[in-house]
């Protein structure tokens, strides 16, 4: 039954409306604090040139991270002794409401703060296209609103990784952020490890527990064969729409994107392989040179010897394409065979032409030949630049040890 409305209700509602209007129209008291005296300022780190990089936020979202690179700088002058400061950053598409509260001991003193914004991490992880966001900062002194500042910033795709940023003639390097794209925790890796065991190239994947350097190389080969057998090929997609003239950036595919598209550039492939190697307990390294990156891995747990792998060589042969071209007798067309046999020895060539080498055996022989080539492909340049890799101040040549970087950089899950 609906409640009955008495004749007094309309009168009561009218009185409340009039009262609220009178209250709203009452003049407010004088301001205690002059915004000009407080001089509240908000600055976004000029190094980023007005760009928000989700990859940087997510990769360094770690309480143990000891490399501090604040995004925002807040500054004001205290208008009173022991003033209670409260700064509220309003919620936006990228962040939750964030409140900073401090005591300002001395009147006339200038205070600076570098707030930690409460980002919406799930939103940042999902960003695949750039856009813009407006952030509002409201300053209160002793519960009195003193000033409001607004920042209009651009945000980038989470795939966009800054390589280096330039400000005031100084270059800041960010290639260490490659480690954030290495994701040993990706849920699809478990199925991949099962598939690797089933392909029969190794009987177990146990990192450094299975024996010496050869056992390690065998496990790396097993991952290599999996990549070849699934047609992962080279695709040079690196450019982004970043408008900043001071930013050197690169688009990096995530683990599941490489798996889904079967495409990878040199960095994509390195982080893809490194993710699997990390999962099985090996210690991968990404070697960065001008315009190129290749994979390394320690063949012993003590990091005494390093093996190399030029991951882009997976594109030299496409096993799924070869399989699709087989005739009813399981033989390759002549054109395909001529392209493949250059990776085989005389014995394998003769066996295949005599019909005693199956297609699966052919694939295994080709994979081993390409693995040997991938192992030696970067050896000369690596040896020539070992001193540069060992130089921690070098930007153009870097040795990114993923296990060591994990103390600072987390996977973008």
N, C-alpha and C positions, 0 to 999 in steps of 0.2 A: 504493500500500500504506500503511495507517495505521501510525504508529509504535507500537511495543510499549511498554506501561507496566509498568515493573519493580516489584517489591514494595517498593523503597525510595521510590518516588514519593509514596505517601500519607503516609509518615513525614516526608519533606521538606516537603510542603505544610503539614502540621500544625505543624512547627517554625517555618516562616515566618509562619504566622498568629499563633502565640503571641508571636513576636518583635515583629511589628507592633503587637500589642495592648499589649505592655509599653512600647514606644516611645511610643505614643499616650497611655499613662497616666502617663508621666513628668511631674512638675510643671514648668511653665515657670519660667524665671528671672524675677526682679522686673523690673517696667517701669522703664525709664530716665527716661521723660518722663511727667509727670502731665498728663492731658487737661485738667484744670482750669487748669493753668498755661499750656498752649498756647492754650486758648480758641479752638478752631477754629470758625469761623462761615461759613455759606453762605447767601447771600441772592439771591433772584431779583428783578430790577429791579421795585420796587413800582409803577412807571409802568404795567406790563403787567397788574397786578392778577391775577397767577396764570395768565395766558393766554399760550400760545405762538402766535405768528402766523407760519405758514410763508411767507406772502407777503412779510413783512418780511425774513425770513432769506434767502429766495431772491433777492429784488430787490436786496439789498445785499451779495450774495456776490461781492465784487469787490475785488481787491487794491488798486485805485486809489481805493477809496471813502474819502473824507476826513471823513465824518460818522460819528463814533463814538457808538454807543448800546449799551453793554454789557448783556448779558442777565443775567450772573451776577457777583456780587461775593464773593470769598473773602477771609477775614481770619483772622490768627492771630498769636500772640506767639511769637517765637523763644525756645526754651528753652536755647539754647547759642550760642556764637560760631561763625560759619561752619557753621551747621547745614545739612544737605542736606535740602531739602523736596521731597517728591514727593506730588502729589495725583492720584488716579486717579478719573476719572468712568467708572463702569461703562457698558457698552453697554446700550441699551434699544431699544424699537421705533423710536425716532427718531434715535438717535446711535450711533456707533461708540465703542469705548474711547478715552478721551482722557486723556493724561498731561501734567501740568504739573510741571516740575522747576526749582527755583531754589535759589540759595545765600542763606541768611539771615545776613548778616554779624555782627549784634550781638545778643547775648542781651538779652531783655527788651524789644526793639523790636517794635512792631506793624507787620506787613506786610500789604498788600492786593494782590489780583490780580484781573484781569478776564479769565478764560480764554476762548479761542476754541474752542467745542465742535466736534468733528468730526461734523457732522450727516449723516444719510443723505438726501442731497438728492433722490434718486429717490423715496424714500418720501414726503418732504414734498410733492413735485410731484403725487403721486397722491392726496393727502388731499382727499376731497370731503365728509367728514362729521367733526364734532368728536369728541373723545374725551379720554382721560386717559393720563398717563404718569408713572412713578416714576423719579426720577434719584437715584443713589447716589454720594456723594463720600467717598472714603477718604483720610485724611491720614496720611502717613508722615514721620517725622523720622529721618534717618540709618538708613533701612531698617527702622525700628521702627513698626509700626502704632500710631497714637496715638488716632485718633478716626474715627467714621463719621457722616455726616449724610445724611439722605434728604429729598428734595423731592417732593411730589405736585403736579403741574401739569396744567392742562387745555390741550389743543391745539385750534386752530380749523381750519376748512376752508381750503384754499389760495385759495379764491374770496373769502374774507373779507378785506376791506381796511380797516385802521383809518384813519379820517378824522381823529380827534383823540382824545387820551387825557388825562385829568385826574388830577393827583396833587398833594396839598398845595395845592389851590386854583389851581394853574398848569396851563394847557392847552398840550399839545404837539401840533403839527399834523403830520399824516402824509399829506395829500392829494397830496404829491409822489410817493407810492407808486403813483398812477395810472399813472405812466410804466412801471412794471414789467409792467403788463398790455398795454401796446403792444408787439407782437411782430413786428417787420419781418422776423425770421428764420423765421417760420412756413413750413413746407414747402408748405402749400396755396396760398400767395400766388402762386407761380410759375404754377400752373394758372389762377388768377384773372386774372393779367395777360394770359395767352394768350387767355382768354375775352373780356377787355375789348377787346383788339385785334380779335378776330373779330366783335364786335358792331358794329364800324364807326363808333363815335363819335369815335375818334381813330386816326391812322395809326401813332403811336409814343408811347411813354411814356418820356420822357427827362429828367424833372425840369425844371431851369432851363436845359437846353441847347437847348431847342426854340424859344426866342424870348422875348418879353416876358410881361407879366402876363396877356394874353389866352390865350397858349399854356398857361400854368399853370392858369388857370381851366378851359380845355378839358379838361385831364387830370383835374382834380378832378370835372368834370361826368361824364366817362367812368366814374369810380369810382361816382359817384352813380347813374348809370343802371344800372350793374351791380347795385347794392343794390336798386333799385326792381324790376328785372327778375327778381330772385331772391326777392322778397317779404319782405325784411327789414323787420319792423314793430316798433312800440313795445310793450314789455311791462315794466311797472314792478315788477320783482322786486328788492328792495333789502334786505329784513329778514333778520336772522340770529337764531340762538338764543343769542347771546352774553349771559351772565348779568351781566356787569360793569356796574354803574350808572355807572361813570366812563368807559366806552368808547363812542364814536360810530363805528359801523362800517357797512360796506355790502358786500353781495354783488355781485361783479363777474364777469360771464361772460368766459371766455377767447375768443380769436379763433375757434377751431374750434367752440366752443359756440354762438356767434352764428351761424356759418355753418350748423351742423347744425339748430338749432332755429328759425332765421329770426326770432329775437326779440332785442330789445335795449332796455335803458333808456337814458337820456341818456348815462351814462358808458360803458356797454357799446358803444354806437354810436360814441362818440368814439374809443375805443381801437381799435375795428375799422377805422374809416376811417383813423385816424392810422397804423396798422400798414401799410396799403397805400400811403399817401402817402409814408411813410418809405422804403418799399422802392423807389419810383420816383425817389427823390432829392429830394423836397419836404420842407419844414420845417413840420411841424404843431405847433399849440399847442392845449392844452385850457384854456379859460377856465372857471373855477369861481366860481360865485356861490352865494348861499344857496339851497339846495334845487335847484340846477340846474347843468348843465355843457353847454357847446356847443363846437363845434370851430372852430378858426382855422387859417390856413395863410398863410405869407408868400408873396406873389406875386413876390418877387425874392429872390435869394440873400443880399442884404445886409440883409434884415429891415427894409426901409424902409416897406413897405405890407403890411397884413394883410387877407386875405379871411376871411369868416365863413361858417359853415354850421350851420344848425340841423338836426342829423341826425334828430331825431324826426319830421320832416315826411315821411320815407319811409313812415310808416304812413298817410298821408292817402289813398294809392291803392295797391291791391295788384294788380300786373300779372298774376301767376300766377292769381289769382282771376278777373280779368277774362277771361283767355284761356280758362279752363275754362267760362266762361258763354257763349262765342260760339255762335251758331247755325250750321247747316250752311253758310250763305253767308258766315260770318266776320263777322257783325254782332253788336253788343252788344244785349242785351235793353233795353227802354226804361228800366227802373229803373236799370240800371247806367250807361247812357248819360247819364241826367240827373245822376248823381253826378259823372261825369267831365267833362262839357262845361263846368262852371264854371271849369275850369282851362285852357280854350282861348280863343283869340281868335275873333272873328266869322268870320274867313277860314277857320280850321280847322274851325269848326262847320259852316259852309256846305259845305265840301269833303267832310266826312264824311257829312253828310245827303244830299249828291248822289252819294255812292258813289265819289268820286274820291280819298279819303284812306284808305289801307290801315290795318289794325290796327297794324302795325309803325310806320307814320308817326304814327299817333295816339299810340302810347306815347312816341315821341320828343318830340312836341310837348308832351304832358303832363309828361314828365320835365323838359323845359327850363323850363316854367312853374313847376313846383315848385322847381326849382333856384334860380330867380330869387327866389322867396319865401323859401327857406331861406337865401339869401345876405343878405337884408335883415331877416329876422325878428328877429335879436338886435342889429341895428345901433344902435338907440336906447339900449338898456341898456348896450351896450359903450361907446358914446361918453360916456354919463353916468358910467360907473365907471372910466374910463381911469386916473384918478389913483390909485384904489384898487388897480387891477391893477399899477401901477408901484411901489406901496409894498411892499417886501419883508417888512415886518413884519405885513402884513395876513393874517388867517387866512380871513375870510369871502369875500374876493375874491382870486383867485390866477390867475396867468398861467403855465401849466406848459409851458415850451418843451421839447419832448421831446429835441431834439438836445442842448441844454445839460444836461439832466438825465441823459443817457446817460453822462456822466462819473462819475455817482454811482450811478445806478439801472440795473440790467440787466433785460432781459425775463425773465419766468418761463417758460422753455422747457419 
